[in-house]
Amino acid sequence: MPRRRSSGALTEDDINELIFKLQALLPQLNQRQASRASASRVLKETCRYIRKLRTEVDGLSERLSQLLDSMDISNIDIESLVISILQQ
């Protein structure tokens, strides 16, 4: 966890550390690009990646809702249903 000054503000080193950690989490930035990526680019890529993940979650949620609406829920194995959805 980044250290904060007594005022609560992050230091420049703290920000650089957080940017470095974000770079490691982004599949779009490979190691060569990550070393040259600006903080602004890393933050933009992070936002883009989060939006992509949210879109995927929304799609999976919609598919799950459709399947549940078309099934007899009293006889359903939820774990198997979720695994089936994720494998599609």
C-alpha positions as a printed NumPy array, in Angstrom:
array([[  0.   ,   0.   ,   0.   ],
       [  1.4  ,   3.399,  -0.879],
       [  2.703,   5.575,   1.891],
       [  0.993,   8.9  ,   2.367],
       [  2.323,  12.106,   3.716],
       [  0.704,  13.452,   6.841],
       [ -1.467,  15.642,   4.57 ],
       [ -2.875,  12.491,   2.949],
       [ -1.379,  13.27 ,  -0.471],
       [  0.494,  10.615,  -2.423],
       [  4.147,  11.25 ,  -3.126],
       [  5.553,  11.098,  -6.649],
       [  7.211,   7.783,  -5.742],
       [  3.846,   6.428,  -4.583],
       [  2.22 ,   7.422,  -7.856],
       [  5.035,   5.849,  -9.879],
       [  4.674,   2.648,  -7.869],
       [  0.925,   2.539,  -8.522],
       [  1.444,   3.172, -12.247],
       [  3.994,   0.349, -12.374],
       [  1.501,  -2.006, -10.679],
       [ -1.225,  -1.027, -13.151],
       [  1.112,  -1.717, -16.075],
       [  1.639,  -5.241, -14.811],
       [ -2.121,  -5.864, -14.767],
       [ -2.866,  -4.67 , -18.282],
       [ -2.709,  -7.357, -20.956],
       [ -2.534,  -4.719, -23.719],
       [  0.827,  -3.405, -22.557],
       [  3.654,  -5.819, -23.114],
       [  6.908,  -5.485, -21.202],
       [  8.672,  -3.477, -23.906],
       [  5.827,  -0.97 , -24.185],
       [  5.325,  -0.769, -20.437],
       [  8.799,   0.571, -19.84 ],
       [  8.083,   3.501, -22.181],
       [  4.427,   4.061, -21.334],
       [  3.494,   7.354, -19.785],
       [  1.308,   7.537, -16.692],
       [ -1.423,   9.051, -18.825],
       [ -1.312,   6.15 , -21.285],
       [ -1.358,   3.568, -18.491],
       [ -4.4  ,   5.231, -16.935],
       [ -6.185,   5.399, -20.309],
       [ -5.429,   1.722, -20.939],
       [ -6.642,   0.868, -17.437],
       [ -9.946,   2.661, -18.047],
       [-10.327,   0.998, -21.455],
       [ -9.649,  -2.432, -19.931],
       [-12.149,  -1.854, -17.1  ],
       [-14.813,  -0.81 , -19.639],
       [-14.082,  -3.974, -21.667],
       [-14.429,  -6.146, -18.566],
       [-17.686,  -4.42 , -17.608],
       [-19.051,  -5.078, -21.105],
       [-18.12 ,  -8.758, -20.808],
       [-19.769,  -8.988, -17.375],
       [-22.909,  -7.306, -18.709],
       [-23.037,  -9.792, -21.584],
       [-22.591, -12.774, -19.277],
       [-25.231, -11.413, -16.937],
       [-27.686, -11.02 , -19.816],
       [-27.001, -14.573, -21.036],
       [-27.49 , -15.927, -17.519],
       [-30.786, -14.05 , -17.165],
       [-32.019, -15.412, -20.491],
       [-31.106, -18.968, -19.53 ],
       [-32.723, -18.67 , -16.118],
       [-35.893, -17.237, -17.673],
       [-36.132, -20.232, -19.994],
       [-35.54 , -22.905, -17.338],
       [-37.366, -24.503, -14.47 ],
       [-35.332, -22.989, -11.63 ],
       [-36.51 , -25.547,  -9.089],
       [-34.45 , -28.284, -10.772],
       [-31.397, -26.267, -11.74 ],
       [-27.785, -26.793, -10.735],
       [-26.535, -23.184, -10.645],
       [-22.852, -24.146, -10.577],
       [-23.205, -26.266, -13.728],
       [-25.176, -23.503, -15.419],
       [-22.519, -20.891, -14.696],
       [-19.745, -23.207, -15.902],
       [-21.714, -23.88 , -19.06 ],
       [-22.161, -20.154, -19.74 ],
       [-18.496, -19.401, -19.189],
       [-17.43 , -22.17 , -21.568],
       [-19.492, -20.796, -24.468]])
